[in-house]
Amino acid sequence: MITAVFCAAAVLVSVLDAAEGAAPSRRLAAAVVPDGGSVEFITAVATSLLTVTSITFSVLLLAVQQTASSLTAVVFDQFLRRRANQAYFGFFVGASAFTFIILGLAREEPAPVHGAALTLLLAITALVVLLLLIHSSIDQMRPESVVRSIHELALRARERELVLLGRTRMKRTTPEGTPERRVCVLDSGYVVTVHVDKLADIAASAGNGVEVLVEGQLGKYLVFGDVVARLVGVDPDDDSRDEEVLAAFGMDDFRDVTIESGYAIDQLENIAWETATSAAQSPQTAAVAVRALSDLLGRWLIAGERDRSDRAEQPEELPVVYLDGAVEQGIRALATLVVGSAESRQAKTCAEIIRAFARIAPRLREEDKAVFEEVLDSALPALIQHAELPVLRDSLRDLEEVLEQAGHDVARLAETRGLLAEASRRLMPKPSDEPEAVHPD
């Protein structure tokens, strides 16, 4: 759009320059850039602007690529999606197009003084915009900025998901063992849209008591033959509604962070893993990503979140069961990061992750507690890969207190703390490498 405006302006200015007469605007423009050197001036500015634009864009793309390689590929998406960046790029491309159109339509008589004066003004503006672009790009490449942007996108995506969650059922109401028709996809890709209204219409047309169990949640990758939905109460051999069901699911090769909060969780997990392991060894960046992940889980675990989705235009519950896996996905991501920190022996990063577990533990809903205990228990062996730094020892103690107050079994966690303490006493920073050393008989 910006480039088109510049091109249209260039044509209008060229028409104005081609008009005969000594208008006041022409005398004013000639005072800025004399008639005799206007064409040469436009030529110099056009080539210089094109050169600067090409070099600047190349350097910025290299910077973005470097950041993406050390953090995550979502940096590219963020950089290109920002309105400000699009405006900057459009300005430079449009300015270059403006000068070349002016140059191409210019004649010696009458001299393109209007075009030359505007080209001068455009060149000065381009220098200011160039500084703003460089400053903005550098700020966007900071790990804190990348994580903050992902965090904000996750919150906005969650708002959209809440509308869907508020209109669907959390659990099935039909008895187990009821005959059902399994609808399988005929393509592969990520689920990017789920039209629950269409699924509800299908259930209504299939008869009373029919319920749709959604297997292909947003962000899930399905391959040919995977089940995307189950029609409970429909004959298993009745394929008359398969096409309608498949049409209710949109699939694509790329995920969309603006509509699926799970993608943001994966991105934060990737950033934390990349920087917490020996691949990058950047504890500060890993801590920023872990805190953002912890913040998202804390917000989503607020009691009644699902009930607060009354912003839906049609809040009535539909005969569609959609299981929300965002919280479980986040908890499992934290456990994965415990393993990643063990690989690099980053005890401070591990302590930050343990504090994240402690923050979300008091807010767990009943349906999340079993997953939490299973995930935490599976990550405990990785904890004893670390040295018993005070920050890790304190975070484990705090977690044990929180879990005990919440009624969780803390026996395994207490044993892990004991193993770390025994390893420190025996001067063995990696007791899991020699487990017999901390299990004296």
C-alpha positions in Angstrom: 0.0 0.0 0.0 2.8 2.4 0.9 4.7 1.6 -2.2 1.6 2.1 -4.3 1.1 5.6 -2.8 4.6 6.5 -3.5 4.3 5.4 -7.1 1.0 7.3 -7.6 2.6 10.4 -6.1 5.6 10.1 -8.4 3.4 10.1 -11.5 1.4 13.1 -10.3 4.6 15.0 -9.6 6.0 14.1 -13.0 2.8 15.4 -14.6 3.2 18.6 -12.6 6.8 19.0 -13.7 5.9 18.5 -17.4 3.3 21.3 -17.3 4.4 24.6 -18.9 4.4 27.8 -17.0 6.1 29.5 -14.1 3.9 28.7 -11.2 4.9 29.9 -7.7 5.5 26.3 -6.6 7.9 25.8 -9.5 9.9 28.9 -8.5 10.0 27.7 -4.9 11.2 24.2 -5.9 13.8 25.7 -8.2 15.1 27.7 -5.3 15.8 24.4 -3.5 17.2 22.5 -6.4 18.3 24.6 -9.5 16.8 23.7 -12.9 20.2 22.8 -14.4 21.2 20.1 -11.9 17.8 18.6 -11.1 18.2 15.5 -13.2 21.7 14.8 -12.0 20.6 15.3 -8.4 17.7 12.8 -8.8 20.0 10.3 -10.4 22.5 10.5 -7.5 19.8 10.2 -4.9 18.0 7.3 -6.6 21.2 5.2 -6.9 22.3 6.0 -3.4 18.9 5.3 -1.9 18.8 1.9 -3.7 22.3 1.0 -2.5 21.6 2.0 1.1 18.3 0.2 1.1 19.8 -3.0 -0.3 22.7 -3.0 2.2 20.5 -2.2 5.1 18.0 -4.9 4.3 20.7 -7.5 3.8 22.3 -6.7 7.2 19.0 -6.7 9.0 18.1 -10.1 7.5 21.4 -11.5 8.6 20.8 -10.2 12.1 17.3 -11.7 12.2 18.7 -15.0 10.9 21.4 -15.0 13.6 18.9 -14.4 16.3 16.5 -17.0 14.9 19.3 -19.6 14.8 20.1 -19.0 18.5 16.5 -18.7 19.7 13.7 -19.9 17.5 12.4 -19.6 14.0 9.4 -17.6 15.3 11.7 -14.6 15.3 11.3 -14.4 11.5 7.5 -14.5 11.9 7.6 -11.8 14.5 9.9 -9.5 12.5 7.8 -9.7 9.4 4.5 -9.5 11.1 5.1 -6.3 13.0 3.3 -3.4 11.4 6.2 -1.0 12.1 8.6 -3.2 10.2 6.2 -3.5 7.3 5.9 0.3 7.3 9.7 0.8 7.3 10.2 -1.7 4.4 7.3 -0.2 2.5 8.7 3.3 3.0 12.2 2.4 1.6 10.8 0.4 -1.3 8.3 3.2 -2.1 11.0 5.9 -1.8 13.2 4.1 -4.2 10.3 3.5 -6.6 9.4 7.2 -6.3 12.9 8.5 -7.3 13.2 6.1 -10.2 9.8 7.0 -11.6 10.6 10.6 -11.3 14.0 10.0 -13.0 12.4 7.9 -15.8 9.8 10.5 -16.6 12.1 13.5 -16.3 13.0 15.7 -19.2 15.6 18.4 -19.6 12.9 20.9 -20.5 11.0 21.6 -18.4 13.4 20.5 -15.6 11.8 18.2 -13.0 12.3 20.7 -10.1 9.2 19.5 -8.2 10.5 16.0 -8.3 14.0 17.1 -7.3 12.8 19.1 -4.3 10.6 16.2 -3.1 13.5 13.8 -3.7 15.7 15.9 -1.4 13.0 15.9 1.3 12.6 12.2 0.8 16.3 11.6 1.2 16.5 13.5 4.4 13.4 11.6 5.8 15.0 8.3 4.7 18.0 9.0 6.9 15.8 9.5 9.9 13.7 6.5 9.2 16.9 4.4 8.7 18.0 5.3 12.2 14.6 4.4 13.6 14.6 1.1 11.7 18.1 0.1 13.0 17.2 1.0 16.6 13.9 -0.8 16.4 15.4 -3.9 14.8 18.2 -4.1 17.4 15.6 -3.9 20.2 13.4 -6.6 18.6 16.4 -9.0 18.5 17.0 -8.8 22.2 16.0 -12.2 23.8 13.8 -10.3 26.3 11.9 -8.7 23.5 11.4 -11.9 21.6 10.1 -13.7 24.7 7.8 -10.8 25.6 6.3 -10.8 22.1 5.7 -14.5 22.3 4.1 -14.0 25.7 1.7 -11.3 24.4 0.8 -13.4 21.4 0.0 -16.4 23.6 -2.3 -14.3 25.8 -4.2 -13.0 22.7 -4.4 -16.5 21.3 -5.8 -17.8 24.6 -8.5 -15.2 24.5 -9.7 -16.7 21.2 -9.4 -20.2 22.6 -11.5 -19.3 25.6 -14.4 -18.5 23.3 -14.2 -22.0 21.9 -13.7 -23.7 25.3 -16.7 -21.8 26.7 -19.0 -23.2 24.1 -17.9 -26.9 24.2 -18.0 -29.6 26.8 -15.0 -30.4 29.1 -15.9 -34.1 29.2 -18.1 -36.6 27.4 -21.6 -37.2 28.6 -22.2 -40.3 26.5 -21.4 -43.7 28.2 -18.2 -45.4 27.4 -18.6 -48.2 24.9 -21.3 -46.3 22.9 -20.9 -47.1 19.1 -19.0 -44.3 17.4 -17.9 -43.4 13.9 -14.2 -42.5 13.7 -13.5 -39.8 11.0 -9.9 -39.9 9.7 -8.1 -37.2 7.8 -7.1 -37.6 4.2 -4.2 -35.2 4.3 -1.5 -34.1 6.8 -0.7 -30.9 8.6 -1.4 -28.9 11.7 -5.0 -28.2 12.8 -5.4 -24.4 12.5 -9.1 -24.0 12.8 -12.0 -25.9 14.4 -15.5 -24.9 13.5 -17.5 -26.1 16.4 -20.8 -24.7 15.0 -20.5 -27.0 12.0 -19.7 -30.0 14.3 -22.7 -29.1 16.4 -24.9 -29.1 13.3 -23.6 -32.4 12.3 -24.3 -33.9 15.7 -27.9 -32.4 15.6 -28.5 -33.9 12.2 -27.3 -37.3 13.2 -29.9 -37.7 15.9 -30.6 -37.1 19.6 -27.8 -37.9 22.0 -25.1 -37.8 19.3 -21.9 -36.2 20.6 -18.7 -35.1 18.7 -15.4 -35.9 20.4 -12.7 -33.7 18.9 -9.4 -35.5 18.6 -7.7 -32.9 16.4 -7.2 -30.0 18.7 -5.7 -26.7 17.6 -2.0 -27.1 16.9 -2.0 -30.9 16.7 -0.2 -32.4 13.7 -2.2 -35.1 11.9 -1.0 -37.4 9.2 -3.0 -39.4 6.7 -5.3 -41.9 8.6 -5.2 -40.1 12.0 -8.6 -39.7 13.7 -9.7 -36.1 13.8 -13.1 -36.6 15.4 -15.4 -39.3 16.7 -19.2 -39.2 16.3 -20.5 -41.0 19.4 -23.9 -42.5 18.8 -23.4 -43.1 15.1 -22.9 -46.4 13.4 -19.2 -47.1 12.9 -19.8 -47.9 9.2 -21.8 -44.8 8.5 -19.5 -42.5 6.5 -22.2 -40.2 5.2 -21.0 -37.3 7.4 -17.3 -37.7 7.0 -16.9 -35.0 4.5 -18.8 -32.5 6.6 -16.7 -33.4 9.6 -13.5 -32.9 7.7 -14.7 -29.6 6.4 -15.0 -28.4 9.9 -11.3 -28.7 10.5 -8.8 -26.4 8.8 -5.3 -27.8 8.2 -2.1 -26.1 7.1 1.6 -26.8 6.9 2.4 -24.0 9.3 1.0 -23.2 12.8 -0.4 -19.8 13.7 0.7 -18.3 17.0 -2.1 -15.8 16.9 -4.9 -18.4 17.2 -3.2 -21.2 19.1 -1.5 -20.7 22.5 0.1 -24.1 22.4 2.4 -22.8 19.6 3.7 -20.1 21.9 4.3 -22.7 24.6 6.4 -24.7 22.2 8.3 -21.6 21.2 9.1 -20.7 24.8 10.2 -24.3 25.4 12.5 -24.2 22.4 14.1 -21.0 23.5 14.6 -22.2 27.0 16.0 -25.6 25.8 18.3 -23.9 23.3 19.7 -21.5 25.8 19.7 -23.8 28.8 21.6 -26.7 27.2 25.2 -26.8 26.2 24.2 -25.7 22.7 24.1 -22.1 23.7 24.8 -21.8 27.5 22.8 -18.7 28.1 21.2 -19.0 31.6 19.8 -15.5 31.6 17.8 -16.0 28.4 16.6 -19.4 29.6 15.4 -17.9 32.8 13.4 -15.2 30.9 11.7 -17.9 28.8 11.0 -20.1 31.9 9.4 -17.1 33.7 7.2 -16.3 30.7 6.1 -19.9 30.6 5.4 -19.9 34.3 3.4 -16.7 34.0 1.2 -18.1 31.2 0.5 -21.3 33.2 -0.3 -19.3 36.3 -2.8 -17.2 34.4 -4.4 -20.1 32.7 -4.8 -22.0 36.0 -6.9 -19.3 37.6 -10.0 -21.0 38.9 -13.0 -20.4 36.7 -11.0 -19.3 33.6 -13.2 -21.4 31.4 -16.4 -19.9 32.9 -15.1 -16.4 32.2 -15.4 -17.0 28.5 -18.9 -15.5 28.4 -17.6 -13.1 25.8 -18.7 -15.7 23.2 -21.6 -14.4 21.1 -23.4 -17.8 21.5 -22.4 -19.1 25.0 -24.8 -22.1 24.9 -23.0 -25.4 25.3 -22.7 -27.4 22.1 -22.7 -31.2 21.9 -19.0 -31.1 21.1 -16.3 -32.3 23.5 -13.0 -30.3 23.2 -10.3 -31.2 25.7 -8.0 -28.2 26.6 -4.4 -29.4 26.6 -2.6 -26.0 27.1 -1.9 -26.4 30.8 -0.8 -30.0 30.4 1.5 -29.0 27.5 3.0 -26.2 29.6 3.7 -28.5 32.6 5.3 -31.1 30.4 7.4 -28.4 28.8 8.8 -27.5 32.3 9.7 -31.1 32.9 11.5 -31.2 29.6 13.5 -28.2 30.5 14.6 -29.8 33.8 16.3 -32.5 31.6 17.8 -29.9 29.4 19.3 -28.0 32.3 20.8 -31.3 33.6 22.6 -31.8 30.3 24.4 -28.5 30.7 24.6 -28.6 34.5 22.9 -25.2 34.8 21.8 -25.4 38.4 20.5 -21.8 38.4 18.3 -22.5 35.4 17.0 -25.7 37.1 16.2 -23.7 40.2 14.2 -21.3 38.1 12.2 -24.2 36.7 11.6 -25.7 40.1 10.3 -22.3 41.3 8.0 -22.3 38.3 6.6 -25.7 39.5 6.2 -24.2 43.0 4.2 -21.2 41.6 1.7 -23.2 39.7 1.2 -26.1 42.3 -1.2 -24.2 44.5 -3.4 -23.2 41.5 -3.8 -26.7 40.1 -7.3 -28.0 39.4 -8.2 -31.5 40.3 -7.9 -32.7 36.7 -4.4 -31.3 36.5 -2.9 -32.7 39.7 -2.4 -36.2 38.4 -0.5 -34.9 35.3 1.5 -32.5 37.5 2.6 -35.4 39.8 3.4 -37.7 37.0 5.5 -35.1 35.1 7.3 -33.9 38.2 8.1 -37.4 39.3 9.5 -38.2 35.8 11.9 -35.2 36.0 13.3 -35.9 39.4 16.1 -38.2 38.2 17.5 -35.3 36.2 17.7 -33.1 39.3 20.5 -35.1 40.9 22.7 -34.3 37.9 23.3 -30.9 39.4 25.6 -29.6 42.1 23.7 -28.6 45.3 23.9 -24.9 44.9 22.1 -22.8 47.5 19.6 -21.5 45.0 18.7 -25.0 43.9 18.6 -26.3 47.4 16.2 -23.5 48.5 14.0 -23.9 45.5 13.6 -27.6 46.2 12.8 -27.0 49.8 10.2 -24.4 48.9 8.6 -26.8 46.3 8.4 -29.5 48.9 6.7 -27.2 51.4 4.2 -26.0 48.7 3.4 -29.6 47.6 3.0 -30.8 51.2 0.5 -28.0 51.9 -1.4 -28.8 48.8 -1.7 -32.5 49.8 0.7 -34.0 47.3 3.0 -36.9 48.0 6.5 -35.5 48.6 8.4 -38.7 49.4 10.2 -38.8 46.0 11.1 -35.2 46.2 12.4 -35.5 49.7 14.5 -38.5 48.5 15.9 -36.3 45.7 16.9 -33.6 48.1 18.6 -36.2 50.3 20.6 -37.5 47.3 21.7 -34.0 46.4 22.8 -33.4 50.0 24.7 -36.7 50.2 26.4 -35.9 46.9 27.6 -32.6 48.3 28.8 -34.3 51.5 30.8 -36.8 49.4 32.1 -34.1 47.0 30.3 -35.6 44.1 28.6 -33.0 41.9 27.1 -35.6 39.6 25.8 -38.4 41.9 23.6 -39.9 39.2 26.7 -40.8 37.2 27.6 -43.1 40.1 24.4 -43.8 41.9 26.0 -46.4 44.2 28.0 -43.5 45.8 24.8 -42.0 47.3 23.1 -45.2 48.2 25.4 -46.6 50.8 24.3 -49.9 52.2 
